[in-house]
Amino acid sequence: MRYWLSHWIWFAVVMVMLVPGVLGYVFGWLAFRSRVSGVYLSIITQAMTYALMLASFRNEMGFGGNNGLTDFKDLLGYSLQTDNARLGLFIASVVALAGGYAICRYVVTSRLGRIVLALRDAEARTRFLGYEVESYKLWVFTLSAVLAGIAGALYVPQVGIINPSEFAPLASIELVVWVALGGRGLLYGAVIGAVVVNAGKTWLTGALPEVWLFALGGLFIVVTVLLPRGVAGALKSRRIGANS
């Protein structure tokens, strides 16, 4: 039954958003209901992804064990090996990025976004003002899970394989470095950081693979110490200073 359903693109599209969304909602409801936040929330999310990685390594889970899911050759009847298919996936990724940015921008500038910013800066005060903090956290957490699911669905056809090692904590660390390098508090900062870090990763893992992890850690330390607001934040501050 599941193999028959997997051939229907509408079913796959719904599952791409529904499964991560439900998982994020359930996990977020349990975590925020217990008022878990800060570094403790980070530790729990990392523990959950590590548990999923270990579970996926088991052959009886049906995810291919150590090899993962491989042999992605076609999509909607078109071969993924052709230049047109790769270009189409790249364009789809750009459109998804633009759509995700627009959604996040709308959220940040809306009333919901202002409350979320207040939660970030002064959670206790926001709670004291009568806002149901857990509901707002849960909403944003679930939305981020859906966006991550869409990103993963576009990533897999382009690389042709997905294995349990993608659940490793290193992937989450790279995301943090993207934000730290690009600029915290700026939506486009994460995009800048993602482009720069992945360009460096592509070059270093090919030329000096043993250096990549040290370079990633060093980059995070340097950016955090010298550019606490990231590249985009530093450029924005400089532009404001020049105009004033």
C-alpha positions in Angstrom: 0.0 0.0 0.0 2.7 2.5 1.0 4.7 1.8 -2.2 1.6 2.5 -4.3 0.9 5.7 -2.5 4.6 6.8 -2.9 4.0 7.0 -6.6 1.4 9.8 -6.2 3.1 13.2 -6.1 0.3 14.8 -4.3 0.6 12.3 -1.5 4.3 12.8 -1.3 3.9 16.6 -1.2 1.4 16.4 1.7 3.6 14.0 3.6 6.6 16.2 3.2 4.8 18.9 5.2 2.5 16.8 7.4 5.0 14.4 8.9 7.6 17.0 10.0 4.8 19.3 11.1 3.1 16.6 13.3 6.5 15.5 14.7 7.4 19.0 15.5 4.0 19.7 17.0 4.1 16.7 19.3 7.6 17.2 20.4 7.1 21.0 20.9 3.9 20.4 22.8 5.7 18.1 25.2 8.7 20.3 25.6 7.0 23.7 25.9 4.3 22.3 28.1 7.1 21.4 30.5 8.6 24.9 30.0 11.8 23.5 28.6 13.8 26.3 26.9 17.3 27.6 26.2 20.2 25.2 26.2 18.0 22.4 27.6 15.7 22.5 24.6 18.8 22.4 22.3 20.1 19.3 24.2 16.7 17.5 24.0 16.3 18.2 20.2 19.8 16.9 19.6 19.0 13.8 21.7 15.9 13.2 19.6 17.7 13.5 16.3 20.4 11.2 17.6 17.8 8.7 18.6 16.2 8.9 15.2 19.6 8.3 13.6 20.2 5.2 15.7 16.7 3.9 14.9 17.2 4.5 11.2 20.4 2.4 11.2 18.3 -0.6 12.0 17.3 -2.6 8.9 13.9 -3.5 10.3 12.9 0.2 10.2 12.7 -0.1 6.4 14.9 2.9 5.7 17.8 1.0 4.2 20.0 0.7 7.3 23.5 2.0 6.9 23.0 2.7 3.2 19.9 4.7 3.6 17.5 5.4 0.8 19.3 5.4 -2.6 18.8 5.0 -6.3 16.7 8.2 -6.8 16.6 8.2 -10.6 13.4 9.8 -11.7 10.7 12.3 -10.6 7.4 12.7 -12.3 8.6 10.5 -15.1 11.7 12.6 -15.8 15.2 11.4 -15.3 17.1 13.2 -12.5 20.4 12.8 -14.3 19.5 15.2 -17.1 20.6 18.9 -17.1 17.0 20.0 -17.4 15.9 18.1 -14.4 18.8 19.5 -12.3 18.0 23.0 -13.5 14.3 22.4 -12.6 15.2 21.3 -9.1 17.5 24.2 -8.6 14.8 26.6 -9.7 12.3 24.8 -7.4 14.8 25.3 -4.5 15.2 29.0 -5.3 11.4 29.4 -5.4 11.0 27.5 -2.1 13.7 29.7 -0.6 11.9 32.8 -1.7 8.6 31.4 -0.5 10.0 30.5 2.9 11.6 33.9 3.3 8.3 35.6 2.4 6.5 33.5 5.0 9.1 34.2 7.7 9.1 37.9 6.8 5.3 38.0 7.1 5.5 36.2 10.5 8.2 38.5 11.8 6.4 41.7 10.8 3.0 40.5 12.0 1.5 40.7 15.5 2.6 37.1 16.1 6.2 38.0 15.1 6.3 40.9 17.6 5.2 38.6 20.4 7.8 36.1 19.4 10.5 38.8 19.5 9.2 39.8 22.9 9.5 36.1 24.0 13.1 36.0 22.7 14.1 39.2 24.6 12.0 38.9 27.8 10.0 35.7 28.1 9.1 36.1 31.8 7.8 39.6 31.2 5.8 38.5 28.2 4.2 35.7 30.2 3.5 38.2 33.0 1.6 40.4 30.5 -0.8 37.5 29.9 0.4 36.0 26.7 0.2 32.2 26.5 3.9 31.8 25.8 3.8 28.0 25.1 1.3 28.4 22.2 3.4 31.0 20.4 6.5 28.9 20.8 4.7 25.8 19.5 3.3 27.6 16.5 6.8 28.8 15.4 8.4 25.5 16.2 5.9 23.6 14.0 6.3 26.1 11.2 10.1 25.6 11.2 9.6 21.8 11.1 7.4 22.2 8.0 10.0 24.4 6.3 12.7 21.9 7.2 10.7 19.1 5.6 10.3 21.0 2.4 14.0 21.7 2.3 14.8 18.0 2.8 12.4 17.0 0.1 14.3 19.3 -2.4 17.7 18.2 -1.1 17.3 14.4 -1.6 16.5 14.3 -5.4 19.5 16.6 -6.1 22.1 14.4 -4.2 20.4 11.1 -5.0 20.7 9.6 -1.6 19.7 10.1 2.0 21.1 8.0 4.9 20.9 8.1 8.7 24.1 10.1 9.0 22.2 13.1 8.0 20.7 13.0 11.5 24.1 13.6 13.0 24.6 16.6 15.3 27.1 18.1 12.9 24.2 19.1 10.6 22.6 21.1 13.3 26.0 22.7 14.2 26.4 23.8 10.6 23.0 25.5 10.7 24.1 27.5 13.8 27.3 28.5 12.0 25.2 29.7 9.0 23.2 32.0 11.3 26.2 33.2 13.3 28.2 34.0 10.1 25.4 35.6 8.2 23.9 37.5 11.1 21.6 36.9 14.0 18.3 38.7 13.9 18.3 39.1 10.1 16.4 36.7 7.9 18.7 37.1 5.0 21.7 36.6 7.2 21.1 32.9 7.3 21.0 32.8 3.5 24.3 34.5 3.3 25.8 32.2 5.9 24.5 29.1 4.1 26.0 30.1 0.8 29.4 31.0 2.2 29.7 28.0 4.5 28.6 25.5 1.9 30.9 27.0 -0.7 33.8 26.6 1.7 32.6 23.1 2.6 32.5 22.0 -1.1 36.1 23.3 -1.6 37.6 22.1 1.6 36.1 18.6 1.7 37.5 18.1 -1.8 41.0 19.6 -1.3 41.6 19.1 2.4 38.8 16.9 3.9 40.5 16.4 7.2 40.6 20.2 7.8 36.9 20.9 7.3 35.7 20.3 10.9 38.5 22.3 12.4 37.8 25.1 9.9 34.1 25.0 10.8 34.8 25.3 14.5 37.3 28.0 14.0 35.0 30.0 11.8 32.3 29.8 14.5 34.6 31.1 17.2 36.1 33.9 15.1 32.6 35.1 13.9 31.2 34.9 17.5 34.1 36.9 19.0 34.8 39.4 16.2 31.4 39.7 14.5 28.7 39.0 17.1 26.0 40.2 14.7 27.5 38.4 11.7 28.5 39.7 8.3 25.1 41.1 7.4 24.7 42.7 10.8 28.2 44.3 10.5 27.4 45.7 7.0 24.0 47.0 8.2 25.6 48.8 11.1 28.2 50.3 8.9 25.6 51.5 6.4 23.5 53.1 9.2 26.6 54.7 10.6 27.6 56.1 7.2 24.1 57.6 6.6 23.8 59.2 10.1 
